[in-house]
Amino acid sequence: MLEFYKTNEQGVTARIESPEPGCWVNAIAPTYEERNYLIEKIGVLPDEEESAHIDYDDDVDQTLVIFDYPNMNEEEDPINRPQKEKELTLQYMTLPLGVVILKGYIVTISLYENNNVNDLASGRVKGLDTKLKTRFLLLLLLRISQRYLIYLRQIDRLSSRTEKKLYQTPDNKELIDMLGLEKSLVYFSTSLKSDELTLSKIMRGRQIKLYEDDEDLLEDVMIEIKQAVEMCSIYSGILSSTMDTFANVISNNLNFIMQILTVITIVMAIPNMIFGFYGMNVKDLLFPFAWFPLLLAVIACVCAIFIFKKKDMFH
């Protein structure tokens, strides 16, 4: 899908039917024909790399910036998820978003529809102007960095909520949810580090021309990304230590259960040994009374229980 937007003289960004100089071209999961249109008509150079980076081509005066943004499926929204869908395992991920800056146009290319681009297209971002390409890029990156922080806070709330459930009943569902959140933080951490390196290259001003009015905006983006990196590291450490703690708790509970079963097995084996010995072909002189084996078994069991109790084998 290809969409074209342009900011008019009143400062309103509206959709237009065909590309014009100074417009924004938004490509979402472009088809083969749409990719050819971007290459032949708009002048976008193809690039197969999907990791976050920045590349500049001197021959055509074109700059490509690929930035990873956080994503979450709407049906797995942790805030509005209905009760009947609680069994879903929540997963966050990161996806690449390409921004191409070339003469007359700025182009965004993404594999899926995302909220960051939608915010720009709907006019929810102040100060947007499609003719100011550097500012457009920085506003988009600021929106992405802010969404990282929003999702990280959601992950922290989900982690705390799941942890409380684990204190009550260590169910497999909660453990799987915690594992999914830990996996999401690994995705975030990897992408944030790549995004931070890309921003550092932008700050040097070699591939993208920086204007004086955009320096504060770039610093804001860098601060948000650094904060997201720090939050991701903290939450990842907390979640990892929580998982290790519950793994130790489960292991201790299992050891306790095995210990109790072992003690019960030993105590129950004593009467079997005595009765088995009594059932052998022995002379009646050894056991002159019929109740003697039963009495001996009871005494032996009581003695065994007393010894295990003294050694703190029962809790």
Long-range contacts (C-beta under 8 A, 24 or more apart in sequence): 1-27, 1-28, 1-29, 1-30, 1-34, 2-26, 2-27, 2-30, 2-34, 2-37, 2-38, 3-27, 3-28, 3-121, 5-121, 5-130, 6-130, 7-128, 7-129, 7-130, 7-131, 11-129, 12-123, 13-120, 13-121, 13-123, 13-128, 13-129, 13-130, 15-121, 19-105, 21-104, 21-105, 22-104, 22-105, 22-130, 22-131, 23-105, 23-130, 24-105, 24-106, 24-107, 24-108, 24-120, 24-130, 24-136, 25-105, 25-106, 25-107, 25-108, 26-107, 26-108, 26-117, 26-121, 27-107, 27-108, 27-109, 27-110, 28-110, 28-111, 28-112, 28-113, 28-117, 29-110, 29-111, 29-112, 29-113, 30-109, 38-107, 38-109, 42-102, 42-105, 42-107, 43-102, 43-103, 43-105, 44-100, 44-102, 44-107, 44-109, 45-100, 47-98, 50-96, 51-96, 51-194, 52-96, 52-191, 52-194, 52-195, 52-197, 52-198, 53-194, 53-198, 54-198, 54-201, 54-202, 54-207, 54-208, 55-207, 56-206, 56-207, 60-102, 61-102, 61-103, 62-100, 62-101, 62-102, 63-100, 63-101, 63-102, 63-207, 63-208, 64-98, 64-99, 64-100, 64-101, 65-98, 65-99, 65-100, 65-101, 65-137, 65-198, 65-202, 65-208, 66-96, 66-97, 66-98, 66-99, 66-198, 67-96, 67-97, 67-99, 67-140, 67-141, 67-144, 67-195, 67-198, 68-94, 68-95, 68-96, 68-97, 68-191, 68-192, 68-194, 68-195, 69-94, 69-95, 69-96, 69-97, 69-114, 69-116, 69-144, 69-147, 69-148, 70-94, 70-144, 70-147, 70-148, 70-151, 70-188, 70-191, 71-95, 71-112, 71-114, 72-151, 78-154, 78-157, 78-158, 79-154, 87-173, 89-176, 89-177, 89-180, 90-158, 90-177, 90-180, 90-181, 90-184, 91-180, 91-183, 91-184, 92-151, 92-155, 92-181, 92-184, 92-187, 92-188, 93-184, 93-187, 94-187, 94-188, 94-190, 94-191, 97-140, 97-144, 99-137, 99-140, 101-133, 101-134, 101-137, 101-208, 106-130, 106-133, 106-136, 106-137, 108-140, 115-147, 116-140, 116-143, 116-144, 116-147, 119-143, 134-208, 134-209, 134-210, 134-211, 134-214, 135-211, 135-213, 135-214, 135-217, 137-208, 138-214, 138-217, 138-218, 138-221, 139-217, 141-199, 141-221, 142-217, 142-220, 142-221, 142-224, 144-195, 145-195, 145-221, 145-224, 145-225, 145-228, 146-224, 148-188, 148-192, 148-224, 148-225, 148-228, 148-232, 149-224, 149-227, 149-228, 149-231, 151-188, 152-188, 152-228, 152-231, 152-232, 152-235, 155-181, 155-184, 155-185, 155-235, 156-235, 159-235, 159-238, 159-239, 159-242, 163-242, 166-246, 170-246, 170-249, 170-250, 175-243, 175-246, 178-239, 178-242, 178-243, 178-246, 179-243, 181-239, 182-236, 182-239, 182-240, 182-243, 185-232, 185-235, 185-236, 185-239, 186-236, 188-228, 188-232, 189-229, 189-232, 189-233, 189-236, 192-225, 192-228, 192-229, 192-232, 193-229, 195-225, 196-222, 196-225, 196-226, 196-229, 199-225, 256-315, 259-313, 260-314, 263-308, 263-313, 263-314, 266-304, 266-308, 267-301, 267-304, 267-305, 267-308, 270-297, 270-300, 270-301, 270-304, 271-297, 271-300, 271-301, 274-300
